[in-house]
Amino acid sequence: MKTVSRIAALAVAAALVVAPASALAVKGGQGKAQGKVKSCAKTLTRGYQVTGTLVSWTEDSVTLTVTSANRHARNSGELAGETYTVATTDVLKLGNDGAAVPSVGDRVKVKGRIAVTKKRCADEGASLEDRYLAPDVTRVTISDREPEATAPETTESETTEPETT
């Protein structure tokens, strides 16, 4: 009887040792074994910002001359030339009070998010522009251009020399 119980105890112990080892051997298991599959499952999104001066606008789109853009906007390939046209359905904000009428030369800011595929998750030979998807524009703001700085007027008391005694 003692021999049978010892054999049974050894069989149970062996089963407990073998079961976790087989679970770890499965591809996509725990920890670093998941590797590229898990880390490439999500697409990253990054901020997208373009600033420029207004060329033309309609209720559906705004065309601007780009004066500055963040890294993700430049790398996306969306800014192919000096001008950039963006659809503005439900994202257009006119001035501070919302009632301003835009004119050519006004300041335009385009903000949004852009999806980016990680370099190691992209297809082999994919360029930097290929890794960026289309931007999701969340806001287009058109505000009056900066007023030109004028020299402040000098008063008579500032131009006269102080009296010395």
RAFENZI-V591405 format. One record per residue. N is the residue number from 1. RES is the residue in one small letter. SS is DSSP state (alpha for helix, beta for strand, coil for the rest). D_FIRST is the distance of its C-alpha to the first C-alpha in whole Angstrom. Layout:
BEGIN
n: [N,N]
res: [RES,RES]
ss: [SS,SS]
d_first: [D_FIRST,D_FIRST]
END
This chain:
BEGIN
n: [1,2,3,4,5,6,7,8,9,10,11,12,13,14,15,16,17,18,19,20,21,22,23,24,25,26,27,28,29,30,31,32,33,34,35,36,37,38,39,40,41,42,43,44,45,46,47,48,49,50,51,52,53,54,55,56,57,58,59,60,61,62,63,64,65,66,67,68,69,70,71,72,73,74,75,76,77,78,79,80,81,82,83,84,85,86,87,88,89,90,91,92,93,94,95,96,97,98,99,100,101,102,103,104,105,106,107,108,109,110,111,112,113,114,115,116,117,118,119,120,121,122,123,124,125,126,127,128,129,130,131,132,133,134,135,136,137,138,139,140,141,142,143,144,145,146,147,148,149,150,151,152,153,154,155,156,157,158,159,160,161,162,163,164,165]
res: [m,k,t,v,s,r,i,a,a,l,a,v,a,a,a,l,v,v,a,p,a,s,a,l,a,v,k,g,g,q,g,k,a,q,g,k,v,k,s,c,a,k,t,l,t,r,g,y,q,v,t,g,t,l,v,s,w,t,e,d,s,v,t,l,t,v,t,s,a,n,r,h,a,r,n,s,g,e,l,a,g,e,t,y,t,v,a,t,t,d,v,l,k,l,g,n,d,g,a,a,v,p,s,v,g,d,r,v,k,v,k,g,r,i,a,v,t,k,k,r,c,a,d,e,g,a,s,l,e,d,r,y,l,a,p,d,v,t,r,v,t,i,s,d,r,e,p,e,a,t,a,p,e,t,t,e,s,e,t,t,e,p,e,t,t]
ss: [coil,alpha,alpha,alpha,alpha,alpha,alpha,alpha,alpha,alpha,alpha,alpha,alpha,alpha,alpha,alpha,alpha,alpha,alpha,alpha,alpha,alpha,alpha,alpha,alpha,coil,coil,coil,coil,coil,alpha,alpha,alpha,alpha,alpha,alpha,alpha,alpha,alpha,coil,coil,coil,coil,beta,beta,beta,beta,beta,beta,beta,beta,beta,beta,beta,beta,beta,beta,coil,coil,coil,beta,beta,beta,beta,beta,beta,beta,beta,beta,coil,alpha,alpha,alpha,alpha,alpha,coil,coil,coil,coil,coil,coil,coil,beta,beta,beta,beta,beta,coil,coil,coil,coil,beta,beta,beta,coil,coil,coil,coil,coil,coil,coil,coil,coil,coil,coil,coil,beta,beta,beta,beta,beta,beta,beta,beta,beta,beta,coil,coil,alpha,alpha,alpha,coil,coil,coil,coil,coil,coil,coil,alpha,alpha,alpha,beta,beta,beta,beta,beta,beta,beta,beta,beta,beta,beta,beta,coil,coil,coil,coil,coil,coil,coil,coil,coil,coil,coil,coil,alpha,alpha,alpha,alpha,coil,coil,coil,coil,coil,coil]
d_first: [0,4,5,5,6,9,10,11,12,14,15,17,19,20,21,23,25,26,27,30,31,32,34,36,37,39,42,44,41,41,44,46,44,46,50,53,51,51,54,56,56,58,62,63,67,69,73,76,79,83,86,89,93,94,95,95,93,93,91,88,88,89,91,91,92,89,89,86,82,79,77,75,78,79,76,76,79,80,83,85,88,90,90,87,87,84,84,84,83,82,82,86,87,91,92,91,92,91,95,96,98,96,99,99,98,95,92,89,85,82,79,76,72,71,68,67,64,63,64,61,60,63,64,65,69,69,72,72,74,72,69,71,71,74,75,74,77,77,81,84,86,90,92,96,96,97,100,102,103,107,108,109,112,114,116,119,118,115,118,121,121,120,123,124,126]
END
